[in-house]
Amino acid sequence: MTTRAELRTSLRQRLEDTGASPLWDDATLNDALAGALRVYGGRFPMEASTQVAVVAAVQQIVVNGEIEPERIVRVIDPIGREIPRQPDEDREGTGWGLLEQAWRWWNGALRLELPALVGTWQIDYLTTRAAPVDDLSAVAVLPGDEEIVLALAAASALRRRAIEDGKRGVRVDAILVLAMSMRDEADRLMVARRRRARGGVLGGR
């Protein structure tokens, strides 16, 4: 897996900033990479799962951690059944699930239509790709997607430089054009990546 240090080195090469006195310091490029990962993760979120041990036949399962309810992909009960989401139109008690289990999300918990089976419940969901906290940890980027992150980070670093130069009265037209070119490249790569994913070439992990 690629590390932040490796991505930063590649970013410097892309920015042609590998001299003895670099234009961008490491902290600035780390910020650019973190922002790029947020954009990348927004378009291509990670697949994640959490498991909750249920020890009684309750109808509310509290889930630790931050899960966005709209990003829940499926809920699986202890015997491996996929439990459907309760339809929005039936949330006022119109009769859904009198004989079937279903769930909805409320205040950090799964609200069940029927008492839960005792055992381990699994929630599969999509989540963002967090920026690494150091230079040695692996970055949550799929193999082959590093160029997307680099193009996004380069665009960010160039825009930031244009703002700083503009405040000093320096013409920034060329820098902004290059920044837009990098962002266009990132968008093109993301479109191509999505097409490959739809074709089954890439997964979401």
C-alpha positions as CSV (number, residue, x, y, z in Angstrom):
1,M,0.0,0.0,0.0
2,T,1.1,3.6,-0.7
3,T,2.2,5.8,2.2
4,R,1.8,9.5,2.7
5,A,5.5,10.0,2.3
6,E,5.4,8.2,-1.1
7,L,2.4,10.2,-2.3
8,R,4.1,13.5,-1.2
9,T,7.2,12.6,-3.1
10,S,5.2,11.9,-6.2
11,L,3.3,15.1,-5.7
12,R,6.5,17.1,-5.6
13,Q,7.6,15.4,-8.8
14,R,4.3,16.4,-10.4
15,L,4.7,19.9,-9.2
16,E,8.4,20.0,-10.3
17,D,9.3,21.0,-6.8
18,T,12.2,18.6,-6.1
19,G,15.0,21.1,-5.7
20,A,17.1,21.9,-2.6
21,S,14.8,24.8,-1.7
22,P,11.3,23.6,-2.4
23,L,8.4,26.0,-3.0
24,W,6.0,24.0,-0.9
25,D,6.8,22.7,2.6
26,D,5.8,19.2,3.7
27,A,2.9,20.5,5.9
28,T,1.3,22.3,3.0
29,L,1.5,19.3,0.7
30,N,0.2,17.1,3.5
31,D,-2.8,19.4,3.8
32,A,-3.3,19.2,0.0
33,L,-3.2,15.4,0.1
34,A,-5.7,15.3,3.0
35,G,-8.1,17.5,1.1
36,A,-7.6,15.3,-2.0
37,L,-8.4,12.2,0.0
38,R,-11.6,13.8,1.2
39,V,-12.7,14.5,-2.3
40,Y,-11.7,11.1,-3.5
41,G,-13.4,9.4,-0.6
42,G,-16.6,11.4,-1.3
43,R,-16.7,10.0,-4.8
44,F,-15.4,6.5,-3.9
45,P,-16.2,5.7,-0.3
46,M,-14.8,2.8,1.6
47,E,-16.9,-0.3,2.4
48,A,-16.9,-1.0,6.2
49,S,-18.7,-3.2,8.6
50,T,-19.5,-3.0,12.3
51,Q,-20.8,-5.8,14.5
52,V,-23.1,-5.3,17.6
53,A,-23.7,-8.0,20.2
54,V,-27.3,-8.2,21.2
55,V,-27.9,-10.0,24.5
56,A,-31.7,-9.5,24.8
57,A,-34.8,-9.3,22.6
58,V,-34.7,-5.6,22.3
59,Q,-36.2,-3.4,19.5
60,Q,-33.4,-0.8,19.6
61,I,-29.8,-1.7,18.8
62,V,-27.4,1.1,19.8
63,V,-24.5,1.4,17.4
64,N,-21.1,2.9,18.5
65,G,-19.3,5.1,16.1
66,E,-20.5,7.6,13.5
67,I,-22.5,6.0,10.7
68,E,-24.5,8.1,8.2
69,P,-27.8,6.3,7.9
70,E,-28.2,7.0,4.2
71,R,-24.9,5.2,3.7
72,I,-26.0,2.0,5.3
73,V,-25.9,-0.7,2.7
74,R,-27.4,-3.7,4.6
75,V,-28.2,-5.0,8.0
76,I,-27.7,-8.7,8.7
77,D,-29.2,-10.6,11.7
78,P,-27.4,-13.3,13.7
79,I,-28.6,-16.1,11.4
80,G,-27.4,-14.4,8.2
81,R,-30.6,-12.9,7.0
82,E,-30.5,-9.5,5.3
83,I,-33.1,-7.3,7.1
84,P,-34.9,-4.7,4.9
85,R,-35.1,-1.1,5.7
86,Q,-38.5,0.1,6.7
87,P,-40.0,2.2,3.9
88,D,-40.3,5.9,4.7
89,E,-44.1,5.9,4.1
90,D,-44.6,3.3,6.8
91,R,-42.7,5.1,9.6
92,E,-46.0,6.3,11.2
93,G,-47.1,2.7,11.9
94,T,-49.2,1.8,8.9
95,G,-48.7,-1.9,9.4
96,W,-45.3,-2.7,7.8
97,G,-43.6,-5.7,9.4
98,L,-46.4,-7.1,11.5
99,L,-45.0,-10.5,10.6
100,E,-41.6,-9.4,9.2
101,Q,-38.5,-7.8,10.7
102,A,-37.4,-4.4,9.4
103,W,-35.3,-1.5,10.6
104,R,-35.0,2.2,10.5
105,W,-32.3,4.5,11.9
106,W,-33.0,6.9,14.7
107,N,-30.6,8.8,16.9
108,G,-27.6,6.5,16.5
109,A,-29.5,3.3,16.8
110,L,-31.3,0.7,14.7
111,R,-35.0,0.7,15.5
112,L,-36.5,-2.7,14.7
113,E,-40.1,-3.6,13.9
114,L,-39.9,-6.8,15.9
115,P,-37.7,-7.8,18.9
116,A,-34.2,-8.6,17.8
117,L,-32.7,-12.1,17.7
118,V,-30.1,-12.5,20.3
119,G,-26.6,-12.7,18.8
120,T,-24.3,-10.6,16.7
121,W,-25.8,-8.2,14.2
122,Q,-23.8,-6.8,11.3
123,I,-24.2,-3.4,9.7
124,D,-22.4,-2.8,6.3
125,Y,-22.0,0.8,5.3
126,L,-20.0,3.2,3.3
127,T,-17.6,5.7,4.9
128,T,-15.1,8.3,4.1
129,R,-11.4,7.7,3.5
130,A,-9.5,9.3,6.4
131,A,-6.2,11.1,5.8
132,P,-3.2,9.3,7.4
133,V,-1.8,10.8,10.6
134,D,1.8,9.9,9.8
135,D,4.2,9.3,6.8
136,L,4.4,5.5,7.3
137,S,0.8,4.3,7.5
138,A,-0.9,3.1,4.4
139,V,-3.2,5.5,2.7
140,A,-6.7,4.3,2.0
141,V,-6.4,4.5,-1.8
142,L,-7.2,1.7,-4.1
143,P,-4.3,0.5,-6.3
144,G,-4.3,2.5,-9.5
145,D,-6.2,5.4,-7.9
146,E,-3.1,7.2,-6.7
147,E,-3.1,9.4,-9.8
148,I,-6.5,10.7,-8.9
149,V,-5.4,11.8,-5.5
150,L,-2.2,13.3,-6.9
151,A,-4.1,15.4,-9.5
152,L,-6.5,16.6,-6.9
153,A,-3.7,17.5,-4.5
154,A,-1.7,19.3,-7.2
155,A,-4.7,21.4,-8.1
156,S,-5.2,22.3,-4.4
157,A,-1.5,23.2,-3.9
158,L,-1.5,25.3,-7.1
159,R,-4.7,27.2,-6.1
160,R,-3.2,27.9,-2.7
161,R,0.0,29.2,-4.2
162,A,-2.0,31.4,-6.6
163,I,-3.9,32.9,-3.7
164,E,-0.6,33.7,-1.8
165,D,1.0,35.1,-4.9
166,G,-2.1,37.2,-5.8
167,K,-2.0,38.8,-2.3
168,R,1.6,39.9,-3.2
169,G,0.5,41.4,-6.5
170,V,2.0,38.7,-8.6
171,R,0.2,37.6,-11.8
172,V,-1.3,34.2,-11.2
173,D,-3.0,33.5,-14.6
174,A,-0.6,30.7,-15.5
175,I,-0.8,29.0,-12.1
176,L,-4.6,29.1,-12.1
177,V,-4.7,27.6,-15.6
178,L,-2.4,24.8,-14.4
179,A,-4.5,24.3,-11.3
180,M,-7.7,24.0,-13.5
181,S,-5.8,21.6,-15.8
182,M,-4.9,19.4,-12.8
183,R,-8.5,19.4,-11.6
184,D,-9.8,18.5,-15.1
185,E,-7.4,15.6,-15.1
186,A,-8.6,14.4,-11.8
187,D,-12.2,14.6,-13.0
188,R,-11.4,12.7,-16.1
189,L,-9.6,10.0,-14.1
190,M,-12.6,9.7,-11.7
191,V,-15.0,9.3,-14.5
192,A,-12.8,6.6,-16.0
193,R,-12.4,4.9,-12.7
194,R,-16.2,4.9,-12.1
195,R,-16.7,3.3,-15.5
196,R,-14.2,0.6,-14.7
197,A,-15.9,0.0,-11.3
198,R,-19.3,-0.4,-13.0
199,G,-17.7,-2.9,-15.3
200,G,-16.6,-5.0,-12.4
201,V,-12.9,-4.3,-12.8
202,L,-12.5,-2.6,-9.4
203,G,-14.2,-3.1,-6.1
204,G,-15.0,-0.6,-3.4
205,R,-12.4,-1.6,-0.7
